Amino acid sequence: MNAISLRNVDIAYGDTRVVEDLSLDVAEGECFGLVGESGSGKSTVLRAVTGLAPDWTGEISLFGQPRGKAIDRKFAALCQMVFQDPYGSLHPRQTVDAALSEPLAIHGLGGADTRVPEMMAACGLDPRFRFRLPHQLSGGQRQRVAIARALMLKPKILLLDEPTSALDVSVQAEILNLLKRLRREQKLTYILVTHDLPVVSFLCDRLAVMRQGRVVEVAPVEALRHNAMTHPYARELVEKSANRVSA
C-alpha cells in the first residue's frame, strides 16, 4: 500500500510556480529521497504535504485518504515533519519536557509522564536533559529532541527536511543511524529531502531527482550507488557529489 501519493501536483508561492506536474508514490515503510540543487522545489513538496504551503493543485493522499489543504489534528497524528534547523524549530524558552508534552496536550492526550521519558530513551536522550532549555543542548541533542517531538503522537510518516545538514559531520552519522533504527523499530515511512547524495545512499530505498520544480528521474538507490542514473542532470549531480567527496 502507498503511504503517500501525489498526482499532477503544482505548488505556487503567490504568482511563482515552484513545483510543476509532480506525481510520486511512496510505499508504506519506504524511505524515499528527494534530491536536487537548492531551489529545485524539494522542501516545497514537504511543505505542501504538511499544509505549510497550501497554494497547490492536484491530488495528495495519505494511505488512500485525500489530503486537504488545512492543518488538522487527524493529519498531524498521521504525519509529522522534522526541520533542518533544530534550534530554530524549538522554542528557546521551552524545556525539553514542555516541547515533548505539548503535542499530547494539543491533542487532548494524557500519559506525558510516561511517554516523554520513553521517547527520550528511544531517541538516545539522557534523562538529565528533560528539563533543560535548547541552548543548554548541543546541535545533535537538539535534533534528537526535534525527532522525539515529531514521534510523540506515534505517526506513521516522517517528513525529513535536510535533518543533518545543520550538524557537525561527526554528529550527522549518529542522527542518520538513529533515523534508520527508528524507521525499523516503529515501522515508519520517510520522505527525506537532501542535497547530500551519500545520505540518500545510506538511508533511502528509492530517490527522485528534481530540477526546476520537476522530477526528471525516479530510481532505486542502487542506481545511485552504482553510478547508473540515466538522466543527464542526475548523472551530473552524482558526479558533483563524487568530486566533493574526493576533494
PLY file of the C-alpha trace (Angstrom):
ply
format ascii 1.0
element vertex 247
property float x
property float y
property float z
element edge 246
property int vertex1
property int vertex2
end_header
0.00 0.00 0.00
1.18 3.53 -0.74
1.68 5.71 2.30
1.87 8.88 0.20
0.62 9.56 -3.31
0.90 12.79 -5.27
-0.79 13.20 -8.64
-0.19 16.10 -11.03
0.69 18.44 -8.17
1.55 22.07 -8.90
2.68 24.27 -5.99
3.00 28.04 -6.01
4.09 30.89 -3.76
1.96 33.78 -4.90
2.39 34.15 -8.65
5.51 31.98 -8.74
5.00 28.32 -9.55
7.68 26.37 -7.71
6.68 22.75 -8.44
5.01 21.56 -11.64
3.13 18.39 -12.54
4.68 16.25 -9.80
3.48 12.65 -9.44
5.04 10.26 -6.92
4.12 7.20 -4.89
5.89 6.33 -1.64
5.22 2.82 -0.35
4.40 2.12 3.27
7.63 1.52 5.18
9.79 3.03 2.45
12.41 5.75 2.78
12.12 7.90 -0.33
14.67 10.61 -1.12
14.03 13.90 -2.90
17.29 15.32 -4.23
18.35 18.27 -6.35
20.10 21.58 -6.09
18.81 24.47 -3.97
15.64 25.95 -5.40
14.55 22.77 -7.17
11.35 22.54 -5.10
12.25 19.68 -2.77
11.30 21.28 0.53
8.23 22.87 -1.03
6.85 19.38 -1.68
7.11 18.57 2.03
5.52 21.88 2.95
2.56 21.16 0.69
2.07 17.74 2.24
2.11 19.21 5.76
-0.18 22.12 4.91
2.51 24.80 5.26
2.30 25.58 1.52
-1.45 25.45 0.85
-1.39 27.00 -2.64
-1.34 23.77 -4.61
-3.47 21.92 -7.14
-3.66 18.25 -7.99
-4.11 15.35 -5.58
-2.25 14.46 -2.39
-3.34 11.42 -0.38
-2.02 9.55 2.64
-2.84 5.86 2.93
-5.52 6.39 0.29
-7.23 9.29 2.08
-7.27 12.65 0.24
-5.24 15.35 1.95
-6.93 18.70 2.43
-5.01 21.96 2.41
-5.56 22.88 6.04
-3.52 21.73 9.04
-5.73 19.38 11.04
-5.34 17.12 14.06
-6.13 13.90 12.23
-3.36 14.58 9.75
-0.91 15.63 12.48
-1.39 12.30 14.24
-0.50 10.51 11.00
2.33 12.62 9.58
4.95 14.84 11.20
7.89 16.87 9.93
11.47 17.26 11.19
13.06 20.53 10.08
16.59 21.38 9.04
17.49 23.68 11.92
16.79 22.05 15.30
17.47 25.27 17.20
15.06 27.29 15.06
12.32 24.66 15.34
12.40 24.53 19.15
11.03 27.29 21.39
14.05 28.85 23.12
12.21 29.22 26.45
10.56 25.82 26.42
12.20 22.89 28.20
12.58 19.51 26.54
9.77 18.22 28.75
7.46 21.03 27.65
8.35 20.59 23.96
7.61 16.85 24.07
4.47 17.20 26.19
2.91 19.91 24.01
1.70 17.63 21.17
-0.08 15.42 23.67
-1.72 18.44 25.31
-2.85 19.87 21.97
-4.49 16.57 21.06
-6.04 16.10 24.50
-3.95 13.05 25.27
-2.61 12.10 28.67
0.33 9.96 29.72
3.04 12.56 29.24
4.89 11.41 32.36
5.30 8.02 30.74
5.52 8.93 27.08
8.13 11.70 27.42
10.86 9.57 29.08
10.04 6.66 26.75
10.55 8.78 23.66
13.65 10.43 25.09
15.16 7.00 25.63
14.15 5.87 22.14
15.95 8.89 20.67
19.08 8.50 22.78
18.49 11.46 25.10
19.82 11.28 28.64
17.03 11.66 31.26
19.00 14.58 32.73
18.13 16.64 29.64
14.39 16.55 30.34
14.20 19.96 31.99
16.92 21.70 30.04
16.40 24.51 27.51
17.52 24.24 23.86
20.56 26.50 24.36
21.80 24.07 27.01
21.97 21.25 24.44
24.31 20.50 21.57
23.10 20.60 17.95
22.82 16.83 17.82
20.90 16.72 21.09
18.51 19.39 19.85
17.84 17.40 16.68
17.15 14.32 18.79
14.59 16.40 20.72
13.01 17.52 17.44
12.76 13.91 16.26
11.33 12.80 19.62
8.74 15.59 19.46
7.72 14.50 15.96
7.18 10.96 17.23
5.15 11.81 20.33
1.80 11.22 18.56
3.02 7.90 17.10
2.76 9.00 13.44
3.26 6.58 10.57
5.06 9.08 8.33
8.00 11.41 8.97
8.95 14.14 6.50
12.64 14.91 6.94
13.84 18.26 5.59
17.65 18.20 5.50
17.72 16.69 9.02
21.53 16.56 9.28
22.78 19.47 7.18
22.97 21.89 10.14
25.03 19.44 12.21
28.73 18.78 12.53
29.97 15.92 10.37
30.79 13.86 13.46
27.18 14.13 14.65
25.50 13.52 11.28
26.23 9.80 11.32
24.71 9.45 14.80
21.44 11.07 13.67
21.31 9.02 10.47
21.81 5.81 12.45
19.08 6.93 14.83
16.67 7.57 11.94
17.45 4.19 10.42
16.82 2.43 13.73
13.59 4.31 14.45
12.27 3.52 11.00
12.85 -0.17 11.60
11.57 -0.28 15.19
8.48 1.91 14.67
7.71 0.82 11.10
7.87 4.37 9.79
7.68 5.76 6.27
10.11 8.57 5.41
10.40 11.22 2.74
13.91 12.64 3.01
14.82 15.95 1.36
18.54 16.47 0.98
21.25 17.60 -1.41
23.68 15.11 0.17
23.72 12.00 -2.03
25.77 9.85 0.42
22.94 10.39 2.94
20.44 9.14 0.35
22.63 6.15 -0.40
22.78 5.25 3.30
19.16 5.79 4.27
16.88 5.54 1.23
15.32 2.78 -0.87
14.46 4.99 -3.85
15.00 8.57 -4.89
13.56 11.21 -7.19
15.80 13.84 -8.78
14.20 17.28 -9.07
15.24 20.13 -11.32
13.48 23.47 -11.58
10.34 22.15 -9.92
10.03 18.96 -11.94
11.01 15.35 -11.33
13.45 14.28 -14.03
14.18 10.76 -12.79
12.95 8.22 -10.23
15.33 5.37 -9.50
16.21 2.71 -6.93
19.07 3.70 -4.66
21.23 1.00 -6.30
21.33 3.17 -9.42
22.86 5.94 -7.33
25.35 3.62 -5.65
26.49 2.11 -8.96
26.52 5.38 -10.93
23.71 4.10 -13.15
21.38 7.11 -13.21
20.03 7.74 -16.70
19.05 11.42 -16.90
21.96 13.77 -17.75
21.15 16.10 -14.86
21.00 13.18 -12.41
24.38 11.96 -13.64
25.73 15.48 -13.24
24.59 15.58 -9.60
26.27 12.25 -8.91
29.49 13.46 -10.50
29.47 16.69 -8.47
28.87 14.73 -5.28
31.74 12.36 -6.05
34.05 15.31 -6.70
33.14 16.91 -3.36
33.81 13.65 -1.51
37.17 13.09 -3.24
38.21 16.69 -2.55
0 1
1 2
2 3
3 4
4 5
5 6
6 7
7 8
8 9
9 10
10 11
11 12
12 13
13 14
14 15
15 16
16 17
17 18
18 19
19 20
20 21
21 22
22 23
23 24
24 25
25 26
26 27
27 28
28 29
29 30
30 31
31 32
32 33
33 34
34 35
35 36
36 37
37 38
38 39
39 40
40 41
41 42
42 43
43 44
44 45
45 46
46 47
47 48
48 49
49 50
50 51
51 52
52 53
53 54
54 55
55 56
56 57
57 58
58 59
59 60
60 61
61 62
62 63
63 64
64 65
65 66
66 67
67 68
68 69
69 70
70 71
71 72
72 73
73 74
74 75
75 76
76 77
77 78
78 79
79 80
80 81
81 82
82 83
83 84
84 85
85 86
86 87
87 88
88 89
89 90
90 91
91 92
92 93
93 94
94 95
95 96
96 97
97 98
98 99
99 100
100 101
101 102
102 103
103 104
104 105
105 106
106 107
107 108
108 109
109 110
110 111
111 112
112 113
113 114
114 115
115 116
116 117
117 118
118 119
119 120
120 121
121 122
122 123
123 124
124 125
125 126
126 127
127 128
128 129
129 130
130 131
131 132
132 133
133 134
134 135
135 136
136 137
137 138
138 139
139 140
140 141
141 142
142 143
143 144
144 145
145 146
146 147
147 148
148 149
149 150
150 151
151 152
152 153
153 154
154 155
155 156
156 157
157 158
158 159
159 160
160 161
161 162
162 163
163 164
164 165
165 166
166 167
167 168
168 169
169 170
170 171
171 172
172 173
173 174
174 175
175 176
176 177
177 178
178 179
179 180
180 181
181 182
182 183
183 184
184 185
185 186
186 187
187 188
188 189
189 190
190 191
191 192
192 193
193 194
194 195
195 196
196 197
197 198
198 199
199 200
200 201
201 202
202 203
203 204
204 205
205 206
206 207
207 208
208 209
209 210
210 211
211 212
212 213
213 214
214 215
215 216
216 217
217 218
218 219
219 220
220 221
221 222
222 223
223 224
224 225
225 226
226 227
227 228
228 229
229 230
230 231
231 232
232 233
233 234
234 235
235 236
236 237
237 238
238 239
239 240
240 241
241 242
242 243
243 244
244 245
245 246
